[in-house]
């Protein structure tokens, strides 16, 4: 099994087991499906909610058909096929997600770039075709990576990539949007508590049933994986209610050649896996009382912060209210933003 599939399975099992341990009589069923190239699971803390599960997974399958760049016939694959040729009409979801991706691209000066597809395809990390490409190959791919060459026409509902060979890849933000959409369905259904885990993009809603005390509720406890230990061994636990948590790390998808690890978070400057002092970064954001977008932003932020390195990340995250982060550095040091003081327990 490729590393990225093994990681997805383990993350899903780990998060669900930790968060629902000891829920007693209110223990919920779990529904899971393989979408977005990972295991997507949802747990609702009330029985008799099959219709909610159906609505959630109908929506997730719909979004997978739009954003899965590896699925022939998806909207993203059509945009890529028509790169340098003509604009492509797209649904509102693409306008919204791509628009937000371009916002983060501009704000980060391209550290987050939705046109990173040529590099992703070249390295093939997490697929059977993973390899270390040569310098000239990397340079050719880098010449096609530029968010400024995306023409997003929200008025006409079209997307156009200016250069033939460009490839959109929204893998760094689309799962967050999907988690937000799943949350809205659950909210509208009047559910008391739920956990959404889209391959490590986690949203918790409400509070979970207190251990051994039916009728009482308490915050969820979500573990943060130790990037250098076995799955399920974590550096600490964070208390959460009505929040989202997304981690980006060099341990999630990678391969090794000649004793060196090549991970999937690629630098738009070098065309190679980003090299800095960060081993993993976990972004935590509270859910907005009205409106969505919290998990989508946390998804994009986790990738951006990793790519920027610790100094750049510390400055960048300060621009966002209600957002905290846990950084695990390669030397083993753990650094936590002040906003998470008292919530993160080592």
VMD Tcl script that draws the C-alpha trace (Angstrom):
set ca {
  {0.00 0.00 0.00}
  {1.44 3.41 -0.92}
  {2.45 5.66 1.97}
  {-0.34 8.17 1.34}
  {-3.07 5.51 1.56}
  {-1.58 3.95 4.67}
  {-1.37 7.39 6.30}
  {-4.95 8.25 5.44}
  {-6.28 5.03 6.96}
  {-4.25 5.43 10.12}
  {-5.17 9.10 10.60}
  {-8.87 8.34 10.25}
  {-8.81 5.46 12.70}
  {-6.65 7.38 15.17}
  {-8.78 10.53 15.27}
  {-12.04 8.64 15.58}
  {-10.77 6.31 18.30}
  {-9.32 9.12 20.39}
  {-12.31 11.41 20.15}
  {-15.02 8.84 20.81}
  {-13.41 6.67 23.47}
  {-15.81 6.09 26.35}
  {-18.89 7.78 24.93}
  {-21.18 5.24 26.59}
  {-24.80 4.93 25.52}
  {-24.56 7.82 23.09}
  {-21.75 6.19 21.12}
  {-22.36 6.89 17.47}
  {-22.10 4.89 14.34}
  {-19.40 5.84 11.88}
  {-19.83 6.10 8.15}
  {-16.71 6.10 5.98}
  {-15.93 6.20 2.29}
  {-12.82 6.58 0.11}
  {-12.99 10.04 -1.50}
  {-10.48 12.77 -2.38}
  {-7.81 10.06 -2.43}
  {-8.24 9.36 1.28}
  {-10.54 7.82 3.88}
  {-13.36 10.21 4.79}
  {-15.31 9.40 7.94}
  {-18.18 11.04 9.82}
  {-19.50 10.21 13.28}
  {-22.74 11.63 14.63}
  {-23.51 11.32 18.34}
  {-27.18 10.50 17.87}
  {-28.70 7.34 16.53}
  {-31.34 7.34 13.82}
  {-29.47 9.85 11.66}
  {-28.99 7.72 8.54}
  {-30.60 10.41 6.38}
  {-27.97 12.89 7.57}
  {-25.16 10.50 6.65}
  {-26.71 10.05 3.22}
  {-26.88 13.80 2.63}
  {-23.31 14.32 3.84}
  {-21.80 11.62 1.64}
  {-23.90 12.56 -1.37}
  {-22.37 16.02 -1.06}
  {-18.84 14.70 -0.53}
  {-19.12 12.50 -3.62}
  {-20.37 15.49 -5.61}
  {-17.38 17.57 -4.51}
  {-14.97 14.73 -5.24}
  {-16.33 14.73 -8.80}
  {-15.50 18.42 -9.04}
  {-12.12 18.75 -7.30}
  {-10.41 15.36 -7.70}
  {-7.67 16.24 -10.16}
  {-6.86 12.56 -10.68}
  {-10.41 11.64 -11.68}
  {-11.07 11.74 -15.40}
  {-14.12 13.90 -16.10}
  {-13.77 16.03 -12.96}
  {-14.13 19.78 -13.39}
  {-10.50 20.33 -12.45}
  {-9.28 17.79 -15.00}
  {-11.29 19.60 -17.70}
  {-9.74 22.95 -16.73}
  {-6.29 21.37 -16.98}
  {-7.06 19.72 -20.33}
  {-8.04 23.13 -21.77}
  {-5.01 25.01 -20.37}
  {-3.69 27.50 -22.89}
  {-6.67 26.86 -25.17}
  {-9.92 28.28 -23.81}
  {-11.83 29.16 -20.63}
  {-13.93 26.44 -19.00}
  {-17.33 27.00 -17.42}
  {-17.27 25.90 -13.78}
  {-19.77 25.52 -10.91}
  {-19.96 28.00 -8.05}
  {-17.90 25.70 -5.82}
  {-14.84 26.11 -8.04}
  {-15.24 29.90 -8.12}
  {-15.37 29.97 -4.32}
  {-12.50 27.57 -3.59}
  {-10.18 28.76 -6.34}
  {-10.88 32.36 -5.39}
  {-9.81 31.63 -1.82}
  {-6.76 29.70 -3.04}
  {-5.69 32.72 -5.11}
  {-6.20 34.92 -2.04}
  {-3.71 32.79 -0.08}
  {-1.35 32.70 -3.07}
  {-1.25 36.49 -3.22}
  {-0.96 36.90 0.55}
  {1.89 34.39 0.79}
  {3.68 35.63 -2.33}
  {3.19 32.25 -3.97}
  {4.26 30.00 -1.09}
  {0.75 28.57 -1.50}
  {0.04 28.19 -5.21}
  {-2.91 26.32 -6.75}
  {-0.99 25.91 -10.03}
  {1.56 23.61 -8.40}
  {0.15 20.67 -10.38}
  {3.10 20.27 -12.80}
  {5.47 19.76 -9.85}
  {3.08 17.39 -8.09}
  {2.77 15.31 -11.25}
  {6.53 15.35 -11.87}
  {7.44 14.03 -8.41}
  {4.49 11.61 -8.19}
  {4.78 11.42 -4.40}
  {2.24 9.00 -2.97}
  {1.73 7.23 -6.31}
  {3.35 4.28 -8.02}
  {5.29 6.75 -10.19}
  {7.14 8.56 -7.38}
  {10.72 9.49 -8.29}
  {13.42 12.14 -7.91}
  {13.33 14.23 -11.10}
  {16.34 15.93 -12.66}
  {17.15 19.64 -12.42}
  {16.06 20.45 -15.99}
  {12.74 18.66 -15.48}
  {12.13 20.66 -12.33}
  {12.95 23.93 -14.09}
  {10.50 23.14 -16.90}
  {7.76 22.35 -14.39}
  {8.50 25.50 -12.36}
  {8.02 27.62 -15.49}
  {4.37 26.53 -15.47}
  {3.76 27.31 -11.80}
  {2.41 30.84 -11.40}
  {-0.90 31.71 -9.76}
  {-0.94 35.01 -11.68}
  {-1.55 33.04 -14.87}
  {-4.97 31.92 -13.63}
  {-7.89 33.92 -15.02}
  {-10.88 33.54 -12.71}
  {-13.94 35.21 -14.19}
  {-16.60 35.01 -11.49}
  {-19.05 37.06 -13.57}
  {-19.08 34.56 -16.42}
  {-18.32 31.56 -14.20}
  {-15.17 30.50 -16.07}
  {-11.56 29.57 -15.33}
  {-8.71 29.86 -17.82}
  {-5.07 28.80 -17.44}
  {-2.96 30.99 -19.69}
  {-0.22 28.49 -20.57}
  {-0.58 25.05 -22.10}
  {0.76 22.48 -19.66}
  {-0.38 24.33 -16.55}
  {-2.20 22.17 -14.01}
  {-4.46 23.29 -11.19}
  {-4.20 21.23 -8.01}
  {-6.47 22.28 -5.15}
  {-5.42 19.43 -2.86}
  {-4.22 21.97 -0.30}
  {-7.64 23.54 0.21}
  {-10.48 21.47 -1.30}
  {-10.80 18.95 1.56}
  {-11.23 21.84 3.96}
  {-14.07 23.19 1.84}
  {-15.64 19.73 1.73}
  {-15.44 19.51 5.54}
  {-17.16 22.90 5.80}
  {-19.94 21.70 3.51}
  {-20.42 18.51 5.53}
  {-20.62 20.62 8.69}
  {-23.39 22.80 7.25}
  {-25.51 19.73 6.52}
  {-24.97 18.46 10.07}
  {-25.76 21.85 11.58}
  {-28.98 22.15 9.58}
  {-30.07 18.71 10.81}
  {-29.97 19.82 14.45}
  {-27.32 17.29 15.47}
  {-25.90 17.74 19.00}
  {-22.38 16.54 18.35}
  {-20.34 15.20 15.44}
  {-16.81 14.58 14.20}
  {-15.83 14.94 10.55}
  {-12.46 13.50 9.52}
  {-11.50 13.86 5.88}
  {-8.11 12.17 5.94}
  {-6.85 14.28 8.82}
  {-8.84 17.44 8.06}
  {-10.89 17.38 11.25}
  {-13.99 19.32 12.26}
  {-15.68 18.84 15.62}
  {-19.17 20.17 16.20}
  {-20.78 20.66 19.57}
  {-19.52 18.69 22.56}
  {-19.14 14.96 23.03}
  {-20.95 12.90 25.65}
  {-19.06 12.93 28.94}
  {-17.44 9.63 29.90}
  {-19.67 7.71 32.29}
  {-22.15 10.57 32.59}
  {-25.00 10.26 30.07}
  {-26.64 13.57 29.33}
  {-23.56 15.60 30.19}
  {-21.13 16.85 27.57}
  {-17.49 17.85 27.46}
  {-14.97 19.14 24.92}
  {-13.51 16.72 22.40}
  {-9.90 15.68 22.89}
  {-7.92 15.48 19.66}
  {-4.39 14.13 19.63}
  {-1.63 15.67 17.51}
  {0.59 13.04 15.93}
  {4.28 12.90 16.78}
  {5.82 13.14 13.28}
  {8.75 10.89 14.15}
  {6.91 8.08 15.93}
  {4.40 5.39 15.07}
  {0.83 6.35 14.22}
  {-1.19 6.92 17.36}
  {1.78 8.26 19.35}
  {1.17 11.95 19.85}
  {2.96 14.98 21.21}
  {-0.08 16.24 23.05}
  {-3.83 16.62 23.12}
  {-5.97 19.67 22.44}
  {-9.43 20.33 23.85}
  {-11.86 21.39 21.14}
  {-15.51 22.21 20.64}
  {-16.91 23.80 17.52}
  {-13.54 23.91 15.85}
  {-11.39 22.59 13.04}
  {-7.88 21.15 13.07}
  {-5.63 20.48 10.07}
  {-2.05 19.19 10.08}
  {0.61 19.38 7.37}
  {3.82 17.45 7.87}
  {6.74 15.76 6.20}
  {5.53 12.38 7.48}
  {2.13 12.31 5.78}
  {3.12 11.37 2.22}
  {6.73 10.68 1.33}
  {9.19 8.24 -0.13}
  {12.84 7.57 0.59}
  {15.80 7.26 -1.76}
  {19.40 6.68 -0.67}
  {18.53 7.45 2.94}
  {16.78 10.74 2.17}
  {13.10 11.51 2.70}
  {11.16 13.33 -0.02}
  {7.81 14.61 1.27}
  {4.81 15.93 -0.65}
  {4.83 19.62 0.38}
  {6.70 21.14 -2.55}
  {8.40 24.53 -2.64}
  {7.31 26.85 -5.43}
  {10.76 28.44 -5.29}
  {12.99 25.36 -5.61}
  {10.57 22.86 -7.14}
  {11.65 20.35 -4.51}
  {10.17 19.28 -1.15}
  {10.20 22.33 1.15}
  {13.27 22.30 3.39}
  {13.15 24.18 6.68}
  {13.10 23.54 10.42}
  {9.45 22.44 10.55}
  {8.50 18.77 10.76}
  {4.77 19.40 11.16}
  {2.38 22.27 11.76}
  {-1.16 21.92 13.07}
  {-3.60 24.77 12.56}
  {-6.56 25.13 14.92}
  {-9.45 27.46 14.17}
  {-12.76 28.01 15.91}
  {-15.90 27.66 13.81}
  {-17.73 30.85 12.91}
  {-21.17 31.23 14.45}
  {-22.51 32.15 11.04}
  {-21.14 31.24 7.64}
  {-18.49 28.70 6.76}
  {-14.96 28.59 5.47}
  {-13.13 27.83 8.73}
  {-11.79 24.43 7.68}
  {-11.02 25.61 4.14}
  {-8.86 28.40 5.54}
  {-7.21 26.09 8.10}
  {-6.40 23.66 5.28}
  {-4.70 26.33 3.18}
  {-2.98 27.82 6.22}
  {-1.38 24.55 7.31}
  {0.27 24.08 3.91}
  {1.29 27.73 3.71}
  {2.84 27.81 7.18}
  {4.86 24.66 6.51}
  {6.18 26.06 3.24}
  {7.16 29.40 4.81}
  {9.32 27.96 7.59}
  {8.96 28.88 11.25}
  {9.98 32.55 11.13}
  {7.78 33.32 8.13}
  {4.93 31.24 9.51}
  {4.95 33.05 12.85}
  {4.52 36.37 11.10}
  {1.97 35.09 8.61}
  {-0.41 33.50 11.13}
  {-0.59 36.74 13.11}
  {-2.71 38.19 10.27}
  {-5.60 35.86 11.14}
  {-7.87 36.24 14.16}
  {-9.07 33.15 16.01}
  {-6.32 30.93 14.59}
  {-3.69 29.02 16.57}
  {-0.92 26.63 15.64}
  {1.27 23.92 17.08}
  {4.69 23.64 15.43}
  {6.87 20.54 15.80}
  {10.42 21.34 14.74}
  {12.92 18.83 13.39}
  {15.02 19.17 16.55}
  {12.02 17.92 18.56}
  {11.08 21.31 19.98}
  {7.35 22.12 20.22}
  {6.18 25.70 19.85}
  {2.58 26.72 20.49}
  {0.97 30.06 19.66}
  {-0.35 32.00 22.67}
  {-3.96 31.60 21.52}
  {-3.79 27.88 22.37}
  {-2.45 28.37 25.88}
  {-4.41 26.22 28.30}
  {-6.04 24.18 25.51}
  {-3.02 22.19 24.34}
  {-1.67 19.68 26.86}
  {1.75 18.08 26.27}
}
mol new
graphics top color blue
foreach p $ca { graphics top sphere $p radius 0.5 }
foreach p [lrange $ca 0 end-1] q [lrange $ca 1 end] { graphics top cylinder $p $q radius 0.2 }
display resetview
